[in-house]
Amino acid sequence: MFNSDVAAGAPTPIVSVSPVTLPAADRGEDLQIRISAPVAGRELPIIIFSHGFGKSMRAYAPLVDYWAARGFVVAQPTHLDSRTLNIAPDDPRHPEIWRFRVADLKRTLDHLDVIEAAVPGLAGRLDRGRIAAVGHSWGGQTVGMLLGARVLGADGLPGENMSDPRVTAGVLLSTTGTGGADLSPFAVEHFPFMSPSFAEMTTPALVVAGDKDQSPLSVRGPDWFTDPYHLSPGPKSLLTLYGAEHSLGGIAGYTVTETTDENPERVALIQQLTTAYLRSALNPGDDTWATARAALRDDIDRLGQVSVK
């Protein structure tokens, strides 16, 4: 089994606080956030996490707990599509929820002082110069917008640039590929905004894709989820996970029932490799990512492979 002590590091105790509420009259619901942080350490890097469709700030504990225990402060906003908010299907905000999602992440970054004050002992310990964004599924597309991806309009032209220079690295987990002819009829009808252009997604990122992730949203195969890597400029990395479906082995929660491909070893690999990537991406000169990639190459029970450009 893959295990890189350099990539993982020793865990430390963490604290989580929720809900931290930010006023947001323009979205019709105040923004609720969960904050997880190590109890010790200074100059802590920040991760903002965007959940998948229907999830909430309480999901993805296997990843969030792991990152926080290894020195990251993780902020998880609950987007409007969350089942915990139970917004009606005919709600007029639905066509613009993808925009609200991006705004949620930016609002979180705009209020780091509130986040610091909400967690006992956290004040003065954040490093605002080291911020990464991570998202799964729809959350991956949301994060991609912060990295420079754009939604193509009906005329085929890139829409608004919603990137954020405060975010200097990203991780896109099971993130959808191009739209147009690649979308299924269901996706065309219900998710017309799912037509990203990655040509201007210039921020460094790690793309994670399962080679068994067959989506009902696309007429293509699992390679659809590698588009954010292949169609964007470097520097980018691609982690392809063997046998993984959309939940990537169970990253959404501990023993969650919706996991279609439960695999604790795969989740552990994602924990370690995303931590290694983010450490190196946020710390110029850090070689943790290179060390972790070498360990994966040498692992006799390899669960995946990494490509870099």
Secondary structure as the mmCIF struct_conf table of DSSP 4:
data_model
#
loop_
_struct_conf.conf_type_id
_struct_conf.id
_struct_conf.beg_label_comp_id
_struct_conf.beg_label_asym_id
_struct_conf.beg_label_seq_id
_struct_conf.end_label_comp_id
_struct_conf.end_label_asym_id
_struct_conf.end_label_seq_id
HELX_RH_AL_P HELX_RH_AL_P1 ASP A 5 ALA A 8
STRN STRN1 ILE A 14 LEU A 22
HELX_RH_3T_P HELX_RH_3T_P1 ALA A 25 ARG A 27
TURN_TY1_P TURN_TY1_P1 GLY A 28 GLY A 28
BEND BEND1 GLU A 29 GLU A 29
STRN STRN2 LEU A 31 PRO A 38
BEND BEND2 VAL A 39 ALA A 40
BEND BEND3 ARG A 42 GLU A 43
STRN STRN3 LEU A 44 SER A 50
TURN_TY1_P TURN_TY1_P2 PHE A 53 GLY A 54
TURN_TY1_P TURN_TY1_P3 MET A 57 ARG A 58
HELX_RH_AL_P HELX_RH_AL_P2 ALA A 61 ALA A 69
TURN_TY1_P TURN_TY1_P4 ARG A 70 GLY A 71
STRN STRN4 VAL A 73 PRO A 77
TURN_TY1_P TURN_TY1_P5 LEU A 80 ASP A 81
TURN_TY1_P TURN_TY1_P6 ARG A 83 LEU A 85
TURN_TY1_P TURN_TY1_P7 PRO A 89 ASP A 90
TURN_TY1_P TURN_TY1_P8 PRO A 92 ARG A 93
HELX_RH_3T_P HELX_RH_3T_P2 HIS A 94 GLU A 96
HELX_RH_AL_P HELX_RH_AL_P3 ILE A 97 ASP A 110
TURN_TY1_P TURN_TY1_P9 HIS A 111 HIS A 111
HELX_RH_AL_P HELX_RH_AL_P4 LEU A 112 ALA A 118
BEND BEND4 VAL A 119 VAL A 119
TURN_TY1_P TURN_TY1_P10 PRO A 120 GLY A 121
TURN_TY1_P TURN_TY1_P11 ALA A 123 GLY A 124
STRN STRN5 LEU A 126 HIS A 136
TURN_TY1_P TURN_TY1_P12 SER A 137 SER A 137
HELX_RH_AL_P HELX_RH_AL_P5 TRP A 138 LEU A 147
TURN_TY1_P TURN_TY1_P13 GLY A 148 GLY A 148
STRN STRN6 ARG A 150 VAL A 151
STRN STRN7 LEU A 152 LEU A 152
TURN_TY1_P TURN_TY1_P14 ALA A 154 ASP A 155
BEND BEND5 GLY A 156 GLY A 156
STRN STRN8 PRO A 158 PRO A 158
TURN_TY1_P TURN_TY1_P15 PRO A 165 ARG A 166
STRN STRN9 ALA A 169 LEU A 173
BEND BEND6 SER A 174 SER A 174
HELX_RH_3T_P HELX_RH_3T_P3 GLY A 180 ASP A 182
STRN STRN10 LEU A 183 LEU A 183
HELX_RH_AL_P HELX_RH_AL_P6 PRO A 185 HIS A 190
TURN_TY1_P TURN_TY1_P16 PRO A 192 PHE A 193
STRN STRN11 PRO A 196 SER A 197
TURN_TY1_P TURN_TY1_P17 ALA A 199 GLU A 200
BEND BEND7 THR A 203 THR A 203
STRN STRN12 ALA A 205 GLY A 210
TURN_TY1_P TURN_TY1_P18 ASP A 211 LYS A 212
TURN_TY1_P TURN_TY1_P19 PRO A 216 LEU A 217
STRN STRN13 SER A 218 SER A 218
BEND BEND8 VAL A 219 ARG A 220
HELX_RH_3T_P HELX_RH_3T_P4 PRO A 222 THR A 226
HELX_RH_AL_P HELX_RH_AL_P7 ASP A 227 HIS A 230
TURN_TY1_P TURN_TY1_P20 LEU A 231 LEU A 231
BEND BEND9 SER A 232 SER A 232
HELX_LH_PP_P HELX_LH_PP_P1 PRO A 233 PRO A 233
BEND BEND10 GLY A 234 PRO A 235
STRN STRN14 LYS A 236 LEU A 241
TURN_TY1_P TURN_TY1_P21 TYR A 242 GLY A 243
TURN_TY1_P TURN_TY1_P22 HIS A 246 ALA A 252
BEND BEND11 GLY A 253 GLY A 253
TURN_TY1_P TURN_TY1_P23 TYR A 254 THR A 255
TURN_TY1_P TURN_TY1_P24 THR A 257 GLU A 258
BEND BEND12 THR A 260 ASP A 261
HELX_RH_AL_P HELX_RH_AL_P8 PRO A 264 LEU A 282
BEND BEND13 ASN A 283 ASN A 283
TURN_TY1_P TURN_TY1_P25 PRO A 284 GLY A 285
HELX_RH_AL_P HELX_RH_AL_P9 THR A 288 ASP A 298
TURN_TY1_P TURN_TY1_P26 ILE A 300 ASP A 301
STRN STRN15 GLY A 304 VAL A 308
#
